[in-house]
Amino acid sequence: MTGMSQELPRTADDLLAAMLPPWPRRDVVLSNGTFSVREAPPLDPSTAEPALFVHGLGGSATNWTDLMALLRDRLDGVAVELPGFGWSPPPRDGDWTPKRSAESLAELIEVRFEGRPVHLFGNSMGGAVAVQLAARRPDLVRTLTLISPALPKTGVRRSNAHLPVIAVPGIGTRLMNRYLQLEPHRRARATVDVCFADPSSVPETRMLEAVAEVKRRDQLPYVADAFLQSLRGLLATYLDRSPEKPWKLAETITCPTLLVYGRRDKLVDPIHAHTKAFPDVRVVVLPHAGHVSQIEQPVLVMEAFRHLL
């Protein structure tokens, strides 16, 4: 890890001072395509425990940069990029559903960690994928940490009412194409505005990284399709009435579970969280956080996870 500090940040000021760049990236070839991952090497590989981090809709592995840095004394952290996001191409079989993504992540755990159970983290849509994985492959999940998970019955809010509209075939494509015509810095700023409780708190370095990522994705032919298909796959779980609907799956998850919500989340209201669905659960609501607490309040999320351990 040339150029990466071996000192562990402990406070928000430490993180701001260090402002680590995104962790190194590499590709892992799985049966359903190539998955891009970023790995934060543990301080002591002999004692570190496996951990997998899963981003939300439109996100990437860089959403976990700071939290992974804070946990390097305990975890061998790998942040994956879901099909069509970050540097990962679309899925080989064209299946964008959370269930299919969970199957691929199970394969990734078996390849990267030789099947050892992981501490699993999921944010937003990544939380929905993580629930599928933890329920269907309990042998691969040691603990589950969900940050503003995109699960059914979270309620329609003014800032997320547009998502079902975008998912409508035809209409969604037109809206996405119109949105993609906006300048990259405006799109990056719009994402920050809706996901953060305090958009002004985002360091300039992180904003520049976000704009650069938007520009890079603009060169890819499948950006709109990846967002739309993933959104449709996610919303389909909201309408699922089968025995495998998300909340029924949650009831089968026996590993220790941590739910983290932001009180000022514009997309997921913590008041709608069905926390009783998880048999072994702890709940933390951060008063000054939005939809991406692991980015906005990484130290508090780190402390909550250490308490879970």
Helices and strands as residue ranges (DSSP letters): H 12-18, E 25-30, E 33-40, E 49-54, G 61-64, H 65-70, E 75-80, H 98-112, E 118-123, H 125-136, G 138-140, E 141-147, H 162-166, H 171-179, H 184-195, G 199-201, H 204-217, H 223-238, H 246-250, E 257-262, G 270-272, G 275-277, E 281-286, H 293-296, H 298-308
